[in-house]
């Protein structure tokens, strides 16, 4: 029995090039938010689409409330920060059981020609949609006549 090692503790023994892949199944079924993902190594996923007059940013944030999200647009850099705090208090016969969990994640994406006015954001079914209007690009080239 002394030779048995839990699967997710054997990573150093396996010496493979798969990194954290060997822990994927065990971590998926472990306790925690969301599904045992380590929020220090993982972050939320986002997609950026460039359209003719705007950028469309879609961010996957399952289980996050809009009060836990902070959005900032500063000189073309869109920063999305999520701070999630969970507190569970349970009273039993002779004791009080308290659990607290806090996590914070942040992502930034640079959007070159943004207009700070008119940015819209909506959170529906765990997907944050941010629409950032573009400024009209000025023609920066000049035709030079030759004498």
The 8 nearest C-alpha neighbors of each residue, nearest first, counted from 0:
[[1, 2, 3, 4, 5, 6, 9, 8],
 [0, 2, 3, 4, 5, 9, 8, 6],
 [1, 3, 0, 4, 5, 9, 6, 12],
 [4, 2, 1, 0, 5, 6, 9, 8],
 [3, 5, 6, 2, 9, 8, 1, 7],
 [6, 4, 8, 7, 9, 3, 25, 10],
 [7, 5, 8, 9, 4, 22, 25, 10],
 [6, 8, 22, 9, 5, 10, 25, 21],
 [7, 9, 5, 6, 10, 4, 11, 22],
 [10, 8, 12, 6, 11, 7, 13, 4],
 [9, 11, 12, 13, 8, 7, 14, 21],
 [10, 12, 9, 13, 14, 8, 15, 7],
 [13, 11, 9, 10, 14, 8, 15, 4],
 [12, 14, 10, 15, 11, 9, 21, 16],
 [15, 13, 12, 11, 16, 10, 17, 18],
 [16, 14, 17, 13, 18, 10, 11, 12],
 [15, 17, 18, 14, 20, 19, 13, 21],
 [16, 18, 20, 15, 19, 21, 14, 10],
 [19, 17, 20, 16, 15, 21, 10, 22],
 [18, 20, 22, 21, 17, 23, 10, 16],
 [19, 21, 23, 22, 17, 18, 24, 16],
 [22, 20, 19, 23, 10, 17, 7, 18],
 [23, 21, 7, 20, 19, 25, 24, 26],
 [22, 24, 20, 26, 25, 21, 27, 19],
 [25, 23, 27, 26, 22, 28, 21, 20],
 [26, 24, 27, 22, 28, 23, 29, 7],
 [25, 27, 29, 23, 35, 28, 24, 22],
 [28, 26, 24, 34, 25, 35, 29, 23],
 [27, 29, 26, 25, 34, 24, 30, 35],
 [30, 28, 26, 35, 27, 25, 34, 31],
 [31, 29, 35, 34, 28, 32, 26, 27],
 [30, 32, 35, 34, 33, 29, 36, 37],
 [33, 31, 34, 35, 36, 30, 37, 38],
 [32, 34, 35, 36, 31, 61, 30, 62],
 [35, 33, 27, 32, 36, 31, 30, 28],
 [34, 36, 31, 29, 30, 26, 33, 32],
 [37, 35, 34, 33, 38, 32, 26, 41],
 [36, 38, 39, 40, 41, 35, 32, 33],
 [37, 39, 41, 40, 36, 42, 102, 104],
 [38, 40, 37, 41, 42, 104, 102, 103],
 [41, 39, 38, 37, 42, 36, 104, 43],
 [42, 40, 38, 39, 37, 36, 43, 104],
 [41, 43, 38, 104, 44, 40, 105, 39],
 [42, 44, 59, 60, 45, 41, 58, 104],
 [45, 43, 59, 58, 42, 46, 60, 57],
 [44, 46, 58, 57, 59, 43, 47, 56],
 [45, 47, 57, 56, 58, 48, 44, 55],
 [48, 46, 56, 55, 57, 49, 45, 54],
 [49, 47, 55, 54, 50, 56, 46, 57],
 [50, 48, 54, 53, 55, 47, 51, 52],
 [49, 51, 53, 52, 54, 48, 55, 133],
 [50, 52, 53, 49, 133, 54, 132, 135],
 [53, 51, 133, 50, 132, 54, 134, 135],
 [54, 52, 132, 133, 50, 131, 51, 49],
 [53, 55, 49, 131, 48, 50, 130, 132],
 [54, 56, 130, 48, 47, 129, 49, 53],
 [57, 55, 47, 129, 46, 128, 130, 48],
 [58, 56, 128, 46, 45, 127, 129, 47],
 [57, 59, 45, 127, 126, 44, 60, 128],
 [60, 58, 126, 44, 43, 125, 61, 45],
 [59, 61, 125, 126, 63, 58, 62, 43],
 [62, 60, 125, 63, 59, 126, 124, 33],
 [61, 63, 125, 60, 64, 33, 124, 32],
 [62, 64, 61, 60, 67, 65, 125, 83],
 [65, 63, 66, 67, 62, 68, 122, 125],
 [64, 66, 67, 68, 63, 122, 69, 121],
 [65, 67, 64, 68, 69, 63, 82, 81],
 [68, 66, 65, 82, 64, 81, 83, 63],
 [69, 67, 81, 65, 66, 80, 70, 82],
 [68, 70, 80, 79, 81, 71, 67, 66],
 [71, 69, 79, 78, 80, 68, 72, 77],
 [72, 70, 78, 77, 73, 79, 69, 76],
 [71, 73, 77, 76, 75, 78, 74, 115],
 [72, 74, 76, 75, 71, 77, 115, 78],
 [75, 73, 76, 72, 113, 115, 77, 111],
 [74, 76, 110, 73, 113, 111, 109, 72],
 [77, 75, 109, 73, 72, 74, 108, 110],
 [76, 78, 72, 108, 107, 71, 109, 75],
 [79, 77, 107, 71, 106, 70, 76, 72],
 [78, 80, 70, 106, 105, 69, 107, 77],
 [81, 79, 105, 69, 104, 68, 78, 70],
 [82, 80, 68, 104, 103, 67, 105, 83],
 [83, 81, 103, 67, 102, 104, 80, 84],
 [82, 84, 102, 101, 67, 103, 81, 85],
 [83, 85, 101, 100, 102, 82, 86, 99],
 [86, 84, 100, 99, 101, 83, 87, 98],
 [85, 87, 99, 98, 100, 88, 84, 97],
 [88, 86, 98, 97, 99, 89, 85, 96],
 [89, 87, 97, 96, 98, 86, 90, 95],
 [88, 90, 96, 95, 97, 91, 87, 98],
 [89, 91, 95, 96, 94, 88, 92, 93],
 [90, 92, 94, 93, 95, 89, 96, 88],
 [93, 91, 94, 90, 95, 89, 96, 88],
 [94, 92, 91, 95, 90, 96, 89, 97],
 [93, 95, 91, 92, 90, 96, 89, 97],
 [94, 96, 90, 89, 91, 97, 93, 88],
 [97, 95, 89, 88, 90, 94, 98, 91],
 [98, 96, 88, 87, 89, 95, 99, 86],
 [97, 99, 87, 86, 88, 100, 96, 85],
 [100, 98, 86, 85, 87, 101, 97, 84],
 [99, 101, 85, 84, 86, 98, 102, 83],
 [100, 102, 84, 83, 85, 99, 103, 82],
 [103, 101, 83, 82, 84, 100, 104, 38],
 [102, 104, 82, 81, 83, 105, 101, 80],
 [105, 103, 81, 80, 42, 82, 102, 106],
 [104, 106, 80, 79, 81, 107, 103, 78],
 [107, 105, 79, 78, 80, 108, 104, 42],
 [108, 106, 78, 77, 79, 76, 109, 105],
 [107, 109, 77, 76, 110, 78, 106, 75],
 [108, 110, 76, 75, 111, 77, 107, 74],
 [111, 109, 75, 76, 112, 113, 108, 77],
 [110, 112, 75, 113, 109, 76, 74, 133],
 [113, 111, 133, 134, 110, 75, 114, 136],
 [114, 112, 133, 75, 134, 132, 111, 110],
 [113, 115, 134, 133, 132, 116, 112, 131],
 [116, 114, 113, 118, 117, 72, 131, 132],
 [117, 115, 114, 118, 132, 131, 113, 119],
 [116, 118, 119, 115, 132, 131, 114, 130],
 [119, 117, 131, 130, 116, 115, 132, 120],
 [120, 118, 130, 129, 117, 131, 121, 128],
 [119, 121, 129, 128, 130, 118, 127, 122],
 [120, 122, 128, 127, 123, 129, 119, 126],
 [123, 121, 127, 126, 128, 125, 65, 124],
 [122, 124, 126, 125, 121, 127, 128, 65],
 [125, 123, 126, 122, 61, 127, 60, 62],
 [124, 126, 61, 60, 123, 59, 62, 122],
 [127, 125, 59, 123, 58, 124, 122, 60],
 [126, 128, 122, 58, 57, 121, 59, 129],
 [129, 127, 57, 121, 120, 56, 126, 122],
 [128, 130, 120, 56, 119, 55, 131, 57],
 [131, 129, 55, 119, 118, 54, 120, 56],
 [130, 132, 118, 54, 53, 129, 55, 133],
 [133, 131, 53, 114, 113, 52, 54, 118],
 [134, 132, 113, 53, 114, 52, 112, 135],
 [135, 133, 114, 113, 112, 136, 132, 52],
 [134, 136, 137, 133, 112, 52, 114, 113],
 [137, 135, 134, 138, 112, 139, 133, 113],
 [136, 138, 139, 135, 134, 140, 112, 141],
 [137, 139, 140, 136, 141, 135, 142, 134],
 [140, 138, 137, 141, 136, 142, 135, 143],
 [141, 139, 138, 142, 137, 143, 136, 144],
 [142, 140, 143, 139, 138, 144, 137, 145],
 [141, 143, 144, 140, 145, 139, 138, 146],
 [144, 142, 141, 145, 140, 146, 139, 138],
 [143, 145, 142, 146, 141, 140, 139, 138],
 [144, 146, 143, 142, 141, 140, 139, 138],
 [145, 144, 143, 142, 141, 140, 139, 138]]
